[in-house]
Amino acid sequence: MTPADSDSDVTSDVDELDADGLDGADAAGDDADGADADGRAEPADKQPGLGAKLPVIALSAAVALLVAAATVAVWFGISWMRASNDDGLAYSGTRDEVDRVARAAIVTMNTLDYRKLDAGLGNWADATTGTLHDEIVKLTDQNKQQLKDAKSVTSAEVRSSAVRELDDRAGKATVIAAIKTTVQTGDKKPVEKYQRIEATLAKTDAGWKLEGLGEVAYVQPQAQTPPPSK
């Protein structure tokens, strides 16, 4: 081998090494670039997903709070309506009871038969309370004899009535009634009379009782005169 040939071979080997080294370096660089690219791309892919979920979570929480608030509001509204309706029904029931008791008591206090005086006065006492009740139970024998001597038989009919005032907490009520009374004395013809009565009632342990009874001014209807016969 000549020195020229030897130099030529060495030059070829160096060129091959340089080529292989460059190719390897390029390949390694490409791998590194790929790794860097992959490393940067992976977090980049994850970050938008997390950011997109946060508004959804916040929105879901807000909707849940709104639904809960609406549910509570509806529940309170229904409870209030039920309570109001219950109060209204209770008041209406009390008013009806007062009207019923007042009508019965007014009839009782305008009904008396001298032949059954003690029973009649007992009914008066049972229907009343307060001062009115005391006046009835304190009637003397002389008072009772006067009633017997009058020989009166009275009866009454309530034509209409209305509760004018009612305070259930205080236990007080006022009722206005239009009544027709019929009075027969001895053998005389019965006489009808129309009256307007104001009754005051008080609530006792035994229920509503008549506390006061008074007559309201009322113009008596005129009896119709039959037309003359032809």
KOLMI-94809 format. One record per residue (C-alpha): residue number from 1; residue in one letter; x, y, z. Coordinates in nm, 2 decimals. Each point is the difference from the previous one (the first is absolute). Example, Ala and Ser with C-alpha at 12.3 -4.5 7.8 and 13.67 -1.06 7.14 Angstrom:
residues 2
<atom k="1" r="A" px="1.23" py="-0.45" pz="0.78"/>
<atom k="2" r="S" px="0.14" py="0.34" pz="-0.07"/>
***
This chain:
residues 230
<atom k="1" r="M" px="0.00" py="0.00" pz="0.00"/>
<atom k="2" r="T" px="0.14" py="0.34" pz="-0.09"/>
<atom k="3" r="P" px="-0.02" py="0.31" pz="0.23"/>
<atom k="4" r="A" px="-0.25" py="0.15" pz="-0.24"/>
<atom k="5" r="D" px="-0.23" py="-0.30" pz="0.03"/>
<atom k="6" r="S" px="0.03" py="0.01" pz="0.38"/>
<atom k="7" r="D" px="-0.09" py="0.37" pz="0.02"/>
<atom k="8" r="S" px="-0.30" py="-0.07" pz="-0.23"/>
<atom k="9" r="D" px="-0.12" py="-0.27" pz="0.23"/>
<atom k="10" r="V" px="0.04" py="0.21" pz="0.31"/>
<atom k="11" r="T" px="-0.19" py="0.28" pz="-0.16"/>
<atom k="12" r="S" px="-0.28" py="-0.23" pz="-0.10"/>
<atom k="13" r="D" px="-0.02" py="-0.14" pz="0.35"/>
<atom k="14" r="V" px="-0.02" py="0.35" pz="0.15"/>
<atom k="15" r="D" px="-0.27" py="0.10" pz="-0.24"/>
<atom k="16" r="E" px="-0.20" py="-0.31" pz="0.09"/>
<atom k="17" r="L" px="0.04" py="0.08" pz="0.37"/>
<atom k="18" r="D" px="-0.10" py="0.36" pz="-0.05"/>
<atom k="19" r="A" px="-0.30" py="-0.11" pz="-0.20"/>
<atom k="20" r="D" px="-0.10" py="-0.26" pz="0.26"/>
<atom k="21" r="G" px="0.05" py="0.25" pz="0.28"/>
<atom k="22" r="L" px="-0.19" py="0.27" pz="-0.16"/>
<atom k="23" r="D" px="-0.28" py="-0.24" pz="-0.09"/>
<atom k="24" r="G" px="-0.01" py="-0.13" pz="0.37"/>
<atom k="25" r="A" px="0.01" py="0.35" pz="0.13"/>
<atom k="26" r="D" px="-0.28" py="0.11" pz="-0.23"/>
<atom k="27" r="A" px="-0.20" py="-0.31" pz="0.10"/>
<atom k="28" r="A" px="0.06" py="0.07" pz="0.37"/>
<atom k="29" r="G" px="-0.09" py="0.36" pz="-0.05"/>
<atom k="30" r="D" px="-0.32" py="-0.10" pz="-0.18"/>
<atom k="31" r="D" px="-0.08" py="-0.24" pz="0.29"/>
<atom k="32" r="A" px="0.07" py="0.28" pz="0.25"/>
<atom k="33" r="D" px="-0.21" py="0.24" pz="-0.20"/>
<atom k="34" r="G" px="-0.27" py="-0.26" pz="-0.01"/>
<atom k="35" r="A" px="0.02" py="-0.05" pz="0.37"/>
<atom k="36" r="D" px="-0.01" py="0.37" pz="0.07"/>
<atom k="37" r="A" px="-0.29" py="0.03" pz="-0.24"/>
<atom k="38" r="D" px="-0.18" py="-0.29" pz="0.17"/>
<atom k="39" r="G" px="0.08" py="0.14" pz="0.34"/>
<atom k="40" r="R" px="-0.14" py="0.34" pz="-0.09"/>
<atom k="41" r="A" px="-0.30" py="-0.13" pz="-0.19"/>
<atom k="42" r="E" px="-0.12" py="-0.23" pz="0.28"/>
<atom k="43" r="P" px="-0.05" py="0.27" pz="0.26"/>
<atom k="44" r="A" px="-0.14" py="0.23" pz="-0.26"/>
<atom k="45" r="D" px="-0.26" py="-0.27" pz="-0.08"/>
<atom k="46" r="K" px="-0.09" py="-0.04" pz="0.37"/>
<atom k="47" r="Q" px="-0.03" py="0.37" pz="0.10"/>
<atom k="48" r="P" px="-0.29" py="0.09" pz="-0.23"/>
<atom k="49" r="G" px="-0.20" py="-0.30" pz="0.13"/>
<atom k="50" r="L" px="0.04" py="0.11" pz="0.37"/>
<atom k="51" r="G" px="-0.08" py="0.36" pz="-0.08"/>
<atom k="52" r="A" px="-0.32" py="-0.11" pz="-0.19"/>
<atom k="53" r="K" px="-0.12" py="-0.21" pz="0.30"/>
<atom k="54" r="L" px="0.03" py="0.28" pz="0.26"/>
<atom k="55" r="P" px="-0.28" py="0.22" pz="-0.14"/>
<atom k="56" r="V" px="-0.22" py="-0.31" pz="-0.04"/>
<atom k="57" r="I" px="0.05" py="-0.09" pz="0.37"/>
<atom k="58" r="A" px="-0.07" py="0.35" pz="0.11"/>
<atom k="59" r="L" px="-0.31" py="0.02" pz="-0.21"/>
<atom k="60" r="S" px="-0.13" py="-0.33" pz="0.14"/>
<atom k="61" r="A" px="0.06" py="0.12" pz="0.35"/>
<atom k="62" r="A" px="-0.19" py="0.32" pz="-0.07"/>
<atom k="63" r="V" px="-0.29" py="-0.19" pz="-0.16"/>
<atom k="64" r="A" px="-0.01" py="-0.23" pz="0.31"/>
<atom k="65" r="L" px="-0.02" py="0.30" pz="0.23"/>
<atom k="66" r="L" px="-0.27" py="0.16" pz="-0.20"/>
<atom k="67" r="V" px="-0.21" py="-0.32" pz="-0.01"/>
<atom k="68" r="A" px="0.05" py="-0.03" pz="0.38"/>
<atom k="69" r="A" px="-0.10" py="0.36" pz="0.06"/>
<atom k="70" r="A" px="-0.31" py="-0.04" pz="-0.22"/>
<atom k="71" r="T" px="-0.10" py="-0.32" pz="0.18"/>
<atom k="72" r="V" px="0.03" py="0.17" pz="0.34"/>
<atom k="73" r="A" px="-0.20" py="0.30" pz="-0.13"/>
<atom k="74" r="V" px="-0.28" py="-0.23" pz="-0.13"/>
<atom k="75" r="W" px="-0.01" py="-0.19" pz="0.32"/>
<atom k="76" r="F" px="-0.03" py="0.31" pz="0.21"/>
<atom k="77" r="G" px="-0.26" py="0.14" pz="-0.24"/>
<atom k="78" r="I" px="-0.21" py="-0.32" pz="0.02"/>
<atom k="79" r="S" px="0.04" py="-0.01" pz="0.38"/>
<atom k="80" r="W" px="-0.11" py="0.36" pz="0.03"/>
<atom k="81" r="M" px="-0.30" py="-0.06" pz="-0.22"/>
<atom k="82" r="R" px="-0.10" py="-0.31" pz="0.20"/>
<atom k="83" r="A" px="0.03" py="0.19" pz="0.32"/>
<atom k="84" r="S" px="-0.21" py="0.29" pz="-0.14"/>
<atom k="85" r="N" px="-0.26" py="-0.24" pz="-0.12"/>
<atom k="86" r="D" px="-0.01" py="-0.18" pz="0.33"/>
<atom k="87" r="D" px="-0.04" py="0.33" pz="0.19"/>
<atom k="88" r="G" px="-0.28" py="0.10" pz="-0.24"/>
<atom k="89" r="L" px="-0.18" py="-0.33" pz="0.04"/>
<atom k="90" r="A" px="0.03" py="0.02" pz="0.38"/>
<atom k="91" r="Y" px="-0.14" py="0.35" pz="0.01"/>
<atom k="92" r="S" px="-0.28" py="-0.09" pz="-0.24"/>
<atom k="93" r="G" px="-0.09" py="-0.30" pz="0.22"/>
<atom k="94" r="T" px="0.00" py="0.22" pz="0.32"/>
<atom k="95" r="R" px="-0.23" py="0.25" pz="-0.17"/>
<atom k="96" r="D" px="-0.25" py="-0.27" pz="-0.10"/>
<atom k="97" r="E" px="0.01" py="-0.14" pz="0.35"/>
<atom k="98" r="V" px="-0.07" py="0.35" pz="0.15"/>
<atom k="99" r="D" px="-0.29" py="0.06" pz="-0.24"/>
<atom k="100" r="R" px="-0.15" py="-0.34" pz="0.08"/>
<atom k="101" r="V" px="0.02" py="0.05" pz="0.38"/>
<atom k="102" r="A" px="-0.13" py="0.36" pz="-0.03"/>
<atom k="103" r="R" px="-0.31" py="-0.11" pz="-0.20"/>
<atom k="104" r="A" px="-0.08" py="-0.28" pz="0.25"/>
<atom k="105" r="A" px="0.05" py="0.22" pz="0.30"/>
<atom k="106" r="I" px="-0.22" py="0.28" pz="-0.14"/>
<atom k="107" r="V" px="-0.28" py="-0.25" pz="-0.06"/>
<atom k="108" r="T" px="0.05" py="-0.14" pz="0.35"/>
<atom k="109" r="M" px="-0.02" py="0.35" pz="0.16"/>
<atom k="110" r="N" px="-0.32" py="0.08" pz="-0.18"/>
<atom k="111" r="T" px="-0.17" py="-0.32" pz="0.08"/>
<atom k="112" r="L" px="-0.19" py="-0.05" pz="0.32"/>
<atom k="113" r="D" px="-0.31" py="-0.18" pz="0.11"/>
<atom k="114" r="Y" px="-0.15" py="0.10" pz="0.34"/>
<atom k="115" r="R" px="-0.12" py="-0.36" pz="0.05"/>
<atom k="116" r="K" px="0.36" py="-0.12" pz="-0.02"/>
<atom k="117" r="L" px="0.17" py="0.29" pz="0.16"/>
<atom k="118" r="D" px="0.29" py="-0.17" pz="0.18"/>
<atom k="119" r="A" px="0.10" py="-0.20" pz="-0.31"/>
<atom k="120" r="G" px="-0.01" py="0.32" pz="-0.21"/>
<atom k="121" r="L" px="0.21" py="0.20" pz="0.25"/>
<atom k="122" r="G" px="0.25" py="-0.29" pz="0.02"/>
<atom k="123" r="N" px="0.04" py="0.02" pz="-0.38"/>
<atom k="124" r="W" px="0.07" py="0.37" pz="0.04"/>
<atom k="125" r="A" px="0.26" py="-0.06" pz="0.26"/>
<atom k="126" r="D" px="0.18" py="-0.27" pz="-0.21"/>
<atom k="127" r="A" px="0.02" py="0.23" pz="-0.31"/>
<atom k="128" r="T" px="0.14" py="0.30" pz="0.19"/>
<atom k="129" r="T" px="0.31" py="0.12" pz="0.18"/>
<atom k="130" r="G" px="0.12" py="0.30" pz="0.20"/>
<atom k="131" r="T" px="-0.24" py="0.26" pz="0.13"/>
<atom k="132" r="L" px="-0.30" py="-0.12" pz="-0.21"/>
<atom k="133" r="H" px="0.04" py="-0.35" pz="0.15"/>
<atom k="134" r="D" px="0.02" py="0.14" pz="0.35"/>
<atom k="135" r="E" px="-0.32" py="0.19" pz="-0.05"/>
<atom k="136" r="I" px="-0.18" py="-0.31" pz="-0.11"/>
<atom k="137" r="V" px="0.11" py="-0.22" pz="0.29"/>
<atom k="138" r="K" px="-0.08" py="0.27" pz="0.25"/>
<atom k="139" r="L" px="-0.37" py="0.02" pz="-0.09"/>
<atom k="140" r="T" px="-0.20" py="-0.01" pz="0.32"/>
<atom k="141" r="D" px="-0.31" py="-0.20" pz="0.06"/>
<atom k="142" r="Q" px="-0.20" py="0.32" pz="-0.03"/>
<atom k="143" r="N" px="0.15" py="0.07" pz="-0.35"/>
<atom k="144" r="K" px="-0.09" py="-0.36" pz="-0.10"/>
<atom k="145" r="Q" px="-0.35" py="0.04" pz="0.12"/>
<atom k="146" r="Q" px="-0.05" py="0.32" pz="-0.20"/>
<atom k="147" r="L" px="0.10" py="-0.19" pz="-0.31"/>
<atom k="148" r="K" px="-0.25" py="-0.28" pz="0.08"/>
<atom k="149" r="D" px="-0.27" py="0.25" pz="0.06"/>
<atom k="150" r="A" px="0.06" py="0.16" pz="-0.34"/>
<atom k="151" r="K" px="-0.09" py="-0.33" pz="-0.16"/>
<atom k="152" r="S" px="0.22" py="0.08" pz="-0.30"/>
<atom k="153" r="V" px="0.13" py="-0.25" pz="-0.25"/>
<atom k="154" r="T" px="0.27" py="0.13" pz="-0.23"/>
<atom k="155" r="S" px="0.19" py="-0.16" pz="-0.29"/>
<atom k="156" r="A" px="0.25" py="0.14" pz="-0.25"/>
<atom k="157" r="E" px="0.14" py="-0.07" pz="-0.34"/>
<atom k="158" r="V" px="0.33" py="0.15" pz="-0.14"/>
<atom k="159" r="R" px="-0.06" py="0.12" pz="-0.35"/>
<atom k="160" r="S" px="0.36" py="0.10" pz="-0.07"/>
<atom k="161" r="S" px="0.32" py="0.07" pz="0.19"/>
<atom k="162" r="A" px="0.36" py="0.12" pz="-0.06"/>
<atom k="163" r="V" px="0.32" py="0.01" pz="0.21"/>
<atom k="164" r="R" px="0.09" py="0.36" pz="0.01"/>
<atom k="165" r="E" px="0.31" py="-0.02" pz="0.22"/>
<atom k="166" r="L" px="0.22" py="-0.30" pz="0.10"/>
<atom k="167" r="D" px="0.32" py="0.01" pz="0.21"/>
<atom k="168" r="D" px="0.08" py="-0.37" pz="0.05"/>
<atom k="169" r="R" px="0.31" py="0.08" pz="0.21"/>
<atom k="170" r="A" px="-0.19" py="0.23" pz="0.24"/>
<atom k="171" r="G" px="-0.30" py="-0.24" pz="-0.01"/>
<atom k="172" r="K" px="-0.25" py="0.27" pz="-0.10"/>
<atom k="173" r="A" px="-0.26" py="0.02" pz="-0.27"/>
<atom k="174" r="T" px="-0.30" py="0.20" pz="-0.11"/>
<atom k="175" r="V" px="-0.29" py="-0.13" pz="-0.21"/>
<atom k="176" r="I" px="-0.29" py="0.18" pz="-0.15"/>
<atom k="177" r="A" px="-0.32" py="-0.19" pz="-0.07"/>
<atom k="178" r="A" px="-0.35" py="0.06" pz="-0.13"/>
<atom k="179" r="I" px="-0.26" py="-0.20" pz="0.18"/>
<atom k="180" r="K" px="-0.37" py="-0.05" pz="0.01"/>
<atom k="181" r="T" px="-0.16" py="-0.05" pz="0.34"/>
<atom k="182" r="T" px="-0.34" py="-0.13" pz="0.07"/>
<atom k="183" r="V" px="-0.16" py="0.08" pz="0.34"/>
<atom k="184" r="Q" px="-0.33" py="-0.14" pz="0.12"/>
<atom k="185" r="T" px="-0.14" py="0.12" pz="0.33"/>
<atom k="186" r="G" px="-0.28" py="-0.21" pz="0.16"/>
<atom k="187" r="D" px="-0.28" py="-0.06" pz="-0.25"/>
<atom k="188" r="K" px="0.09" py="0.30" pz="-0.22"/>
<atom k="189" r="K" px="0.09" py="-0.03" pz="-0.36"/>
<atom k="190" r="P" px="0.38" py="-0.05" pz="-0.06"/>
<atom k="191" r="V" px="0.19" py="0.32" pz="-0.09"/>
<atom k="192" r="E" px="0.29" py="-0.01" pz="-0.24"/>
<atom k="193" r="K" px="0.28" py="0.25" pz="0.04"/>
<atom k="194" r="Y" px="0.32" py="0.06" pz="-0.21"/>
<atom k="195" r="Q" px="0.32" py="0.10" pz="0.17"/>
<atom k="196" r="R" px="0.36" py="0.06" pz="-0.06"/>
<atom k="197" r="I" px="0.22" py="-0.13" pz="0.27"/>
<atom k="198" r="E" px="0.36" py="0.07" pz="0.09"/>
<atom k="199" r="A" px="0.16" py="-0.29" pz="0.19"/>
<atom k="200" r="T" px="0.34" py="0.01" pz="0.16"/>
<atom k="201" r="L" px="0.18" py="-0.33" pz="0.07"/>
<atom k="202" r="A" px="0.30" py="-0.10" pz="0.21"/>
<atom k="203" r="K" px="0.21" py="-0.31" pz="-0.03"/>
<atom k="204" r="T" px="0.00" py="-0.21" pz="0.32"/>
<atom k="205" r="D" px="0.14" py="-0.34" pz="0.10"/>
<atom k="206" r="A" px="-0.34" py="-0.14" pz="-0.11"/>
<atom k="207" r="G" px="0.01" py="0.17" pz="-0.34"/>
<atom k="208" r="W" px="-0.16" py="0.32" pz="-0.13"/>
<atom k="209" r="K" px="-0.28" py="0.14" pz="0.23"/>
<atom k="210" r="L" px="-0.23" py="0.30" pz="-0.03"/>
<atom k="211" r="E" px="0.13" py="0.29" pz="0.20"/>
<atom k="212" r="G" px="-0.24" py="0.28" pz="-0.09"/>
<atom k="213" r="L" px="-0.33" py="0.04" pz="-0.19"/>
<atom k="214" r="G" px="-0.15" py="0.32" pz="-0.13"/>
<atom k="215" r="E" px="-0.25" py="0.12" pz="-0.25"/>
<atom k="216" r="V" px="0.10" py="0.22" pz="-0.29"/>
<atom k="217" r="A" px="-0.25" py="0.26" pz="-0.12"/>
<atom k="218" r="Y" px="-0.21" py="-0.14" pz="-0.28"/>
<atom k="219" r="V" px="-0.31" py="0.12" pz="-0.18"/>
<atom k="220" r="Q" px="-0.27" py="-0.26" pz="0.02"/>
<atom k="221" r="P" px="-0.15" py="-0.10" pz="-0.34"/>
<atom k="222" r="Q" px="-0.35" py="0.13" pz="-0.05"/>
<atom k="223" r="A" px="-0.27" py="-0.26" pz="-0.02"/>
<atom k="224" r="Q" px="-0.15" py="-0.01" pz="-0.35"/>
<atom k="225" r="T" px="-0.37" py="0.09" pz="-0.01"/>
<atom k="226" r="P" px="-0.19" py="-0.24" pz="-0.22"/>
<atom k="227" r="P" px="-0.17" py="0.17" pz="-0.30"/>
<atom k="228" r="P" px="-0.38" py="0.07" pz="0.05"/>
<atom k="229" r="S" px="-0.22" py="-0.27" pz="-0.14"/>
<atom k="230" r="K" px="-0.21" py="0.08" pz="-0.30"/>
***
